[in-house]
C-alpha cells in the first residue's frame, strides 16, 4: 500500500502515483503492483542484505555464489550518467557509490544499495560491515518523514 499526504494526514494513494492505482491492477491479487509494490518486513530485508554482505551466505546456507555477489556489485555503467544519486553508478540491481557526494557523502566508496520509488532504502556498507534499512511507502510531499534524520544518524555512526 502506498500513502500520500491528504488534508494533513496520510491517506491511501490512488491513480495519481507512479504506475497508477496499485489496486486497479491484478484485481483481487494480494500484491497488486509487482513492478514497484514489493512487500517485505524490515527483518526479512535485513536478512537479505546480510546474506549479500556475507557474499551469498545466510546462517550457514549458500544462496548465491561469491562470484554472483561480486558481479552484482561490479559497476556496469562506468562513464555513463547513471544512478539516482550524484556520485553513484549501477551494478546489477544495486546503486554503487563511486564518489561519496551529497546524500551518499557519508558512505565510503564501494557501498551499495537500492531505493524504492516511495521512500524505502537499503544500503550495504562492506567497509564497515554494516547494513542500513529505512522503510516507508509515501508519495508526494512526505517531508515530515524522518528519512533525512535517519541518514544523518547513519552518517554520524559511521564516522
C-alpha positions in Angstrom: 0.0 0.0 0.0 1.3 3.5 -0.9 0.3 6.5 1.1 0.4 10.2 0.5 -0.4 13.4 2.4 -4.1 14.4 2.3 -5.6 17.1 4.4 -2.7 17.0 6.9 -2.8 13.2 7.3 -1.5 10.2 5.4 -4.2 8.6 3.2 -4.1 5.8 0.6 -2.7 6.9 -2.7 -4.7 6.3 -5.9 -4.3 6.8 -9.6 -2.1 9.9 -9.3 1.1 8.0 -8.3 3.8 6.3 -10.4 2.2 3.4 -12.2 -1.3 4.4 -11.3 -3.5 3.0 -8.6 -1.9 -0.3 -7.5 -5.3 -1.7 -6.5 -6.5 -1.3 -10.1 -4.0 -3.9 -11.4 -4.4 -7.6 -10.8 -7.7 -7.1 -9.0 -8.0 -9.4 -6.0 -4.3 -10.1 -6.0 -2.6 -10.0 -2.7 0.2 -7.8 -4.1 -1.2 -5.7 -6.9 1.9 -3.9 -8.0 4.8 -6.4 -8.6 6.9 -3.8 -10.5 7.0 -1.4 -7.5 5.0 -2.9 -4.8 7.3 -5.4 -3.1 6.0 -6.5 0.2 8.5 -7.3 3.0 9.4 -6.6 6.6 12.5 -4.8 7.9 13.6 -8.0 9.4 13.4 -10.0 6.2 15.1 -7.2 4.2 17.9 -7.2 6.8 18.3 -11.0 6.3 18.6 -10.5 2.6 21.1 -7.6 2.9 23.1 -9.6 5.5 23.2 -12.5 3.0 24.6 -10.2 0.3 27.1 -8.7 2.8 28.2 -12.3 3.6 28.9 -13.0 -0.1 25.8 -15.1 -0.6 25.7 -16.9 2.8 22.9 -16.7 5.3 23.0 -18.7 8.6 25.4 -21.3 7.1 23.4 -21.8 3.8 24.7 -20.6 0.5 22.1 -18.8 -1.6 24.4 -17.1 -4.1 27.9 -17.8 -5.2 30.6 -15.2 -4.2 31.1 -14.6 -7.9 27.4 -13.8 -8.3 27.5 -11.3 -5.5 30.7 -9.7 -6.8 29.2 -9.4 -10.3 26.1 -7.7 -8.8 28.4 -5.2 -7.0 30.5 -4.5 -10.1 29.9 -1.2 -11.8 28.1 -1.8 -15.1 27.6 1.9 -16.1 31.1 3.3 -15.8 31.4 6.5 -17.9 27.6 6.9 -18.3 25.3 9.3 -16.4 23.5 6.7 -14.3 22.4 6.3 -10.8 19.7 8.1 -8.8 22.2 10.0 -6.7 25.3 12.1 -7.8 28.4 10.0 -7.3 26.8 6.7 -7.9 26.7 4.2 -10.8 24.7 0.9 -11.2 25.8 -2.7 -10.9 23.2 -5.5 -11.3 20.3 -4.4 -9.1 22.4 -2.1 -6.9 23.4 1.5 -7.0 27.1 1.7 -6.2 28.8 4.7 -4.5 31.9 5.7 -6.6 32.3 9.2 -5.3 30.8 9.9 -1.9 28.7 13.1 -2.6 25.5 14.7 -1.4 23.1 12.3 0.3 25.6 9.5 -0.1 28.5 11.6 1.1 28.8 9.6 4.4 29.2 6.3 2.6 32.6 5.0 1.6 33.3 4.2 -2.0 32.0 0.7 -2.8 28.9 1.0 -0.6 25.9 -0.2 -2.5 22.1 -0.3 -2.1 18.8 0.4 -3.6 16.0 2.9 -3.0 12.4 2.3 -3.8 10.0 4.7 -5.7 8.2 5.5 -2.5 11.0 6.1 0.0 12.3 2.7 1.2 16.1 2.4 1.1 18.6 -0.3 2.0 22.4 0.3 1.9 25.2 -2.2 2.4 28.5 -0.7 3.6 31.1 -3.5 3.3 34.0 -1.4 4.6 32.1 -1.0 7.9 30.4 -4.5 7.9 27.1 -2.6 8.1 23.7 -2.5 6.6 21.1 0.3 6.9 17.4 0.0 6.2 14.7 2.7 6.1 11.2 1.6 5.1 8.3 3.8 4.2 5.7 3.9 1.4 4.8 7.6 0.8 4.3 9.6 -2.4 4.3 13.4 -2.7 5.5 15.8 -0.1 6.3 13.5 2.7 8.9 15.9 4.1 7.7 15.2 7.6 9.1 11.6 7.3 12.3 11.1 9.3 14.3 9.8 6.2 16.9 12.7 6.3 17.3 12.4 10.1 17.8 8.7 9.6 20.5 9.3 7.0 22.2 11.8 9.3 22.2 9.3 12.2 23.8 6.7 9.9 26.4 9.2 8.9 27.2 10.0 12.5 27.5 6.4 13.4 30.0 5.5 10.6 32.4 8.4 11.1 
